[in-house]
Amino acid sequence: MGETAILGETGFAARYAAALYALAFEEKRLDQVVDEMAALGRLIAESGDLRRYIGTPLTDAAKAGPVVDGILETQGFSTLVRHFVGVAVTNRRLRDLPRLVAGFAAYVARKRGEIVADIASAHPLSDVQRTQLQARLTEAGYSNVKLNEHVDVSLLGGLVLKIGPRIYDTSLRSRLQRLNYSLKGAA
């Protein structure tokens, strides 16, 4: 049984994560690579143009490699992270780059004994909200939680928290959907 299976991750994202982790650890640049991969995730999330380019199924791998590498080089990413992305592009995994970044973050968190909580909110969380959320998670038995936040304006309000197999949805969108279903049932 491989180390990725022991850590609960399977599939291509786990293999990419384990390979990058091992290489960064071997080169004694693990903390730098962890920071850069988090920055890459933020770059993809914040740049609509880059997100569209990555998500386009018609993007040619031969052309995409130099384009994406140029973007990462101008943003100051290390050769190691740029090569990692280059391997993903060569293996026709450019569309999966956000999954690879998230998979790496989850892999690192598990190696460090952390639990990853994915949080989607309609608006960015304030420091007070983040602290309150951490306190609630600690009360619920999740003491060492790493928050992975992203904004989803379609939620309208509230948030969706995914921690392990559990999903807690307090979004306004889901509340409106439940109200709609109940009204249809009453008619």
N, C-alpha and C positions, 0 to 999 in steps of 0.2 A: 504494500500500500504506500503510495507516494505521500510526500509531505503536504501537498495541496489537498489531498483527500482527508488527511488527518485534521487539517485546519477547516474542513467543511466546504472548501471551494472545489468545484470541478469545472471542466470545460476549458475552452481556449483562453478565456480571460484569466483563469487561475494559472494556466501554464505561462502566459506572458508575464503575469505579476510575479510568479516565483522566479522566472529567469531574470527579470530586471532587479528584483530584490537581491538575488544571489550575486549578480554582477556588481551592483552598487555596494554591497557589503564587502565583497572581495577587494574592490578598489578603495575602500574606506571613505566612501562618499554617500553613505546611505541617507543621512539627514538632509544633505543638499538635494539628492534626488527626490526624496519625499516632498520637500518644499517645492521643487520645480514641477513635480507631477500635480500637486495641488494648484499651483499657478497655472498649469496647462488646463486643468479642469475649469478654473475661473475664466481663463481666456476663451475657451470654447463656449462657456455659458453666457459670457458678456458680449461676444462678437457674433451678431446675427449673420454677417457675411461669411465668416469662417464656419459657423454651424451649418449654413446652407451648403457651402462648398463640400464640407465633409459628408453631409447627408445625401448628396446627389448621387444616385446610383450610376449615372453615366460618366462620372469622373474617371478619366483614364489614369491608371496607376503610374504609367511612365511619365505623364505630365504632372501628376499630383505630387509626386515625390519632391522634385525641386521647388515647387511652389510652397508646399507646407514647410519644407526645410528652410527656405528663405524667410518665411514668416517667423519661425521659431528662432532662427539665428538673429534676426533684427530685434526680437524680444529678449535676447540674452540667455537663451536656454543652452545648457551644456551639450557637449558632443554626445555624451551618453544618452541623454533624453532624446536628442535629435535622431540618433541612430535607432533607438527604440521605436520612435514614430516611423522612421524609414522602413524598418522591418515590417511594421504593421501595414504600411502602404504597399510594400512589395508583395506581401501575402494577401493582398486585397481585403484588408481589414480596416481601411480608412473610415468607413461608415461606422465601425465598431469602436472607434477611438474613445468616445465618451465612456463606453462600457469598460474599456481597458484601463482608463484612468480611475474610474470608480472601483474596479476590481483590484487595482494596485493599492488604493487607499484602504480597502477592506482587508486585503492581505496583510498590509503593514499593521493595521489596528489589531488584527488577531495575533500576529507575532508579538505585539507589545502588550497583549492581554486586555485590549480595549474592546468595547462593543460599539459598533457604528449605528447611529440613529440617523436615518434619512428624513429630513424635514423639508416639506414643500409648504411654502406660505405665500399668501397673496402679496405681501409686502415684506421687505427685509426685516428680520427680527432686530429689535433694539437690544442693547446690552442688558437692560432690566429683564426683558422677556427671555433672553437667553439664560440668564442666571436663574430665573424662576423655573424655566423648563428643566434645567440641570437639577435643581432642588427636587422637583417632582419626580424626575427619573431616579434620583438617589432614594427617595422615599419608597419608590416602587421596586427597589432592589437592584437597580442598574447603577452601580457605584462608579465605574470607570467608563464613561460614555464619551465618544467622540461624535460631535454633531456635524453632519454633512448637510449643509443648508443650500437650498436653491429657491428661487422665486418662480411661482406659477400663477400668473395673473388670472387665469381661468377659474381659480378657486374662489374668487370674489372677496373672500374674507376667511379668517380662521387659518387652520393648518392641517396637514396630513403628516402624521408621524409613523414611520415604519422602523421597527426595531426587532431584528430577528424575523420570526414568522408573523409577528403581530402588526396590525395596522390600526391606528387610531385616527379617525377622520372626523374633525370638527369643522370642516370647511362649510362655508355658506352655500357653495354649489351643491354639496351632497344633502344638506338640509332642505334646500329648495326641491331637489329631486325627490326626496322622501315625501315632502308635502304634496308634490304633484302626483305621486303614485297613490297616496292616501285619498286625495280628492277624486282621482279617477275611480278608485274602488268604491267611494261613497255615492257616485253618480249612478 
